[in-house]
Amino acid sequence: MQKLIWVFIGLCILLTSCENDLDILEEYKEIPIIYSLINPASTVHYVRVQKAFLGAGNALLMAQESDSLYYDTSKVRVFLEKLNFNTVVESYQMHPDFTQFKNEGLFADNDHYVFRLDGTRLDPSLQYQLRFQNIESGLTITGKTRIIEPIYQKTLVPTTRVNIADDDPYKIRFNSSKYGKMYGLIMRIRYTETKKLTQAITLKYEDFKLPYITSLTLNGGQELSFLLDGNTIYQFLGSKIKVDTTVTRRLVDFKSDFIFTSATDDFYNYIQINSPNNTVNFIPDFTNLSAGKGIFTCRLDTIIPNISFNDISYDSLLNGRYTSHIFQ
C-alpha cells in the first residue's frame, strides 16, 4: 500500500510540473469531411461537404457555430466527373443547395447545405470521380467509384400475389449485380384511411426492413434471396397501426412496394468498420478519398411497385390475432 501511495504522489508531481508545457492542439490542418452515394436510378445527385474542427475551448459550443462546420461556398468547388480509362470525358459542376432539411442536434443546423447536381443520368459502363477543390487553400481531393449494374429478379412481377400466411417464409430470389456487394430490402406496405365524418382519404405506409445480405464477389450473377416471415410481418403491422374508430381501412388497399438497395464493397467496408459490433480496441479510419475523411461511392435503388397479397394472406390480416384491430 505504501508503494502505491508513493507512485500516486509521483504521478501528481509529474502532471503538475508539466501542466504549463502541455499543448494538445496541433497546428491547423485542413480536413474536409465528404459523403456522397450517387445512384444510377436517379438523375439528382448530392454531396455533403463539411470540415473537421479543433480549438481551445468547449467543443460542443464550437459545434453550434456554422463556421466551424461549413466551408464558405464561394471558396470551394465540387465536380462530378465521368471517367473512361481514368481520363475525364465529362465534368459537371455541382452547386450548393440550402433547402435540404437537417434535424436539430449537437451540430449547427443553420446555414446547412449540400452540393447538388440535377438532370444527370449515370452510365453504368463507366467510372465516376468526385473532385473537391478549395480555391483559397489550393487543396484538391478526389474519389472514384464504379456504377452498380441493375439487379435481376423474377419473383415479383405485376401478377404476383405474395403469400405471407404460410408457415414457411416466402422467398424472394434475385441475382447479385455487377459491382454490388451489400443488398437490402424494404417491404413498404401501403394502405388508405378514410375519415368517416368527411370521407377524406389519406395514403399511409409502414416500412418493414429486412436484414442486409452480401454477395461473395463483385462479378454479379450470384443467386441470393430474402425471406419474408409472415408471422413477424403481421406482428410488425399490428404494432404500427393502432385502433382508430374515426377512420375505415379497406383490406384490398393493403399492397406492397418492394424496394431493393444495393451498395458497393467500399460502402460495405465503411459500414463494417464503423459498426457498433466492431469490438476491436482501435477502430481504423476507412475512406476511399485521396485525402480528408468520408466516402464517395455508389448505391442502386430498384423499386417493384404495387404487389398484392394472396387471399389467405388477406384473410389472416383481417382476422389474425395481431392485426384484426386494424379494421375495427
C-alpha positions, 0 to 999 in steps of 0.5 A: 500500500505504501508503494502505491501511495508513493507512485500516486504522489509521483504521478501528481508531481509529474502532471503538475510540473508539466501542466504549463508545457502541455499543448494538445492542439496541433497546428491547423490542418485542413480536413474536409469531411465528404459523403456522397452515394450517387445512384444510377436510378436517379438523375439528382445527385448530392454531396455533403461537404463539411470540415473537421474542427479543433480549438481551445475551448468547449467543443460542443459550443464550437459545434453550434457555430456554422463556421466551424462546420461549413466551408464558405461556398464561394471558396470551394468547388465540387465536380462530378466527373465521368471517367473512361480509362481514368481520363475525364470525358465529362465534368459537371459542376455541382452547386450548393443547395440550402433547402435540404432539411437537417434535424436539430442536434449537437451540430449547427443546423443553420446555414446547412447545405449540400452540393447538388447536381440535377438532370444527370443520368449515370452510365453504368459502363463507366467510372465516376470521380468526385473532385473537391477543390478549395480555391483559397487553400489550393487543396484538391481531393478526389474519389472514384467509384464504379456504377452498380449494374441493375439487379435481376429478379423474377419473383415479383412481377405485376401478377404476383400475389405474395403469400405471407400466411404460410408457415414457411417464409416466402422467398424472394430470389434475385441475382447479385449485380455487377459491382454490388456487394451489400443488398437490402430490402424494404417491404413498404406496405401501403394502405388508405384511411378514410375519415368517416365524418368527411370521407377524406382519404389519406395514403399511409405506409409502414416500412418493414426492413429486412436484414442486409445480405452480401454477395461473395464477389463483385462479378454479379450473377450470384443467386441470393434471396430474402425471406419474408416471415409472415408471422413477424410481418403481421406482428410488425403491422399490428404494432404500427397501426393502432385502433382508430374508430374515426377512420375505415381501412379497406383490406384490398388497399393493403399492397406492397412496394418492394424496394431493393438497395444495393451498395458497393464493397467500399460502402460495405467496408465503411459500414463494417468498420464503423459498426457498433459490433466492431469490438476491436480496441482501435477502430481504423479510419476507412475512406476511399478519398485521396485525402480528408475523411468520408466516402464517395461511392455508389448505391442502386435503388430498384423499386417493384411497385404495387404487389398484392397479397394472396387471399389467405394472406388477406384473410389472416390480416383481417382476422389474425390475432395481431392485426384484426384491430386494424379494421375495427 
